[in-house]
Amino acid sequence: MPADFFDPDCPVQTMPVLGGKKWTWKLMRCLEGGQRRFSELRVPLVGITAKVLAETLRAMEHDGVVSRTEYAENPPRVEYALTPLGRSLLGPMDAVCGWSREHLAALLEAREAYERDEREGRGE
């Protein structure tokens, strides 16, 4: 393969959301139906800490896929929502989820076979 195989102008290296952020896609699904408060988001996201939720929302806001709205109320209220940019990712997410549903069994089978080969010393 040539040294310039990857186009330096290709945006894949800078994908803001689709990368390995564990909670991002789940958060996007939680926000798909509309604005949600921080405490509302914690309910379906079993296992996420407040710190990780805040960091993930901040990163998503930084990437322009989530908006944060503060309301001057007592007690203060903050709501999060997908931006139009964030909503534009729902279609690709649906495609990946469809692919996963169709191919998950084969993927898990391949992983199991690989791990079995590694354990038996045939992974080289």
C-alpha positions as semicolon CSV with decimal commas, in nm:
position;residue;x (nm);y (nm);z (nm)
1;M;0,000;0,000;0,000
2;P;0,133;0,345;-0,080
3;A;0,227;0,588;0,197
4;D;-0,046;0,827;0,082
5;F;-0,316;0,557;0,088
6;F;-0,530;0,762;0,327
7;D;-0,650;1,093;0,193
8;P;-0,518;1,363;0,431
9;D;-0,838;1,564;0,373
10;C;-1,063;1,274;0,471
11;P;-1,269;1,371;0,778
12;V;-1,280;1,017;0,920
13;Q;-0,996;1,095;1,159
14;T;-1,192;1,382;1,311
15;M;-1,533;1,217;1,351
16;P;-1,675;1,392;1,656
17;V;-1,926;1,142;1,785
18;L;-1,907;0,810;1,610
19;G;-1,584;0,711;1,781
20;G;-1,531;0,512;2,095
21;K;-1,726;0,721;2,341
22;K;-1,919;0,454;2,525
23;W;-2,230;0,653;2,617
24;T;-2,269;0,885;2,319
25;W;-2,503;0,676;2,107
26;K;-2,715;0,580;2,408
27;L;-2,744;0,946;2,503
28;M;-2,847;1,034;2,150
29;R;-3,123;0,774;2,167
30;C;-3,238;0,919;2,501
31;L;-3,256;1,266;2,343
32;E;-3,419;1,147;2,021
33;G;-3,767;1,215;2,163
34;G;-3,691;1,571;2,274
35;Q;-3,537;1,774;2,553
36;R;-3,440;1,598;2,875
37;R;-3,308;1,707;3,211
38;F;-2,983;1,566;3,348
39;S;-3,168;1,359;3,610
40;E;-3,403;1,219;3,344
41;L;-3,107;1,099;3,140
42;R;-2,960;0,903;3,430
43;V;-3,267;0,678;3,458
44;P;-3,229;0,476;3,133
45;L;-2,848;0,500;3,140
46;V;-2,799;0,247;3,417
47;G;-2,437;0,241;3,527
48;I;-2,334;0,588;3,412
49;T;-2,192;0,814;3,680
50;A;-2,290;1,179;3,707
51;K;-1,932;1,274;3,621
52;V;-1,923;1,065;3,304
53;L;-2,269;1,186;3,199
54;A;-2,162;1,549;3,245
55;E;-1,836;1,491;3,054
56;T;-2,015;1,313;2,770
57;L;-2,282;1,582;2,740
58;R;-2,011;1,850;2,744
59;A;-1,818;1,671;2,468
60;M;-2,135;1,634;2,262
61;E;-2,213;2,002;2,312
62;H;-1,856;2,087;2,210
63;D;-1,908;1,884;1,890
64;G;-2,234;2,066;1,816
65;V;-2,462;1,764;1,839
66;V;-2,627;1,859;2,170
67;S;-2,757;2,192;2,296
68;R;-2,777;2,291;2,662
69;T;-3,049;2,530;2,774
70;E;-3,045;2,691;3,119
71;Y;-3,369;2,823;3,266
72;A;-3,359;3,098;3,528
73;E;-3,583;2,922;3,777
74;N;-3,558;2,827;4,139
75;P;-3,432;2,559;4,158
76;P;-3,230;2,607;3,839
77;R;-3,326;2,385;3,548
78;V;-3,105;2,271;3,261
79;E;-3,225;2,072;2,962
80;Y;-3,035;1,899;2,684
81;A;-3,153;1,837;2,328
82;L;-3,014;1,715;2,000
83;T;-2,925;1,989;1,756
84;P;-3,010;1,956;1,386
85;L;-2,652;1,832;1,341
86;G;-2,709;1,570;1,611
87;R;-3,040;1,465;1,455
88;S;-2,859;1,415;1,124
89;L;-2,668;1,129;1,291
90;L;-2,983;0,933;1,376
91;G;-3,012;0,787;1,024
92;P;-2,654;0,656;1,018
93;M;-2,706;0,523;1,372
94;D;-3,015;0,337;1,254
95;A;-2,812;0,184;0,970
96;V;-2,538;0,067;1,209
97;C;-2,798;-0,072;1,450
98;G;-2,963;-0,259;1,161
99;W;-2,627;-0,399;1,054
100;S;-2,560;-0,505;1,413
101;R;-2,892;-0,683;1,445
102;E;-2,830;-0,867;1,118
103;H;-2,467;-0,961;1,182
104;L;-2,426;-0,977;1,560
105;A;-2,437;-1,356;1,580
106;A;-2,164;-1,390;1,315
107;L;-1,952;-1,124;1,482
108;L;-1,977;-1,291;1,822
109;E;-1,900;-1,627;1,664
110;A;-1,587;-1,484;1,500
111;R;-1,472;-1,332;1,831
112;E;-1,527;-1,659;2,011
113;A;-1,332;-1,852;1,746
114;Y;-1,048;-1,600;1,761
115;E;-1,029;-1,617;2,141
116;R;-1,040;-1,997;2,130
117;D;-0,753;-1,998;1,880
118;E;-0,557;-1,756;2,100
119;R;-0,606;-1,977;2,406
120;E;-0,494;-2,284;2,211
121;G;-0,186;-2,104;2,079
122;R;-0,293;-2,096;1,716
123;G;-0,333;-1,720;1,692
124;E;-0,014;-1,666;1,492
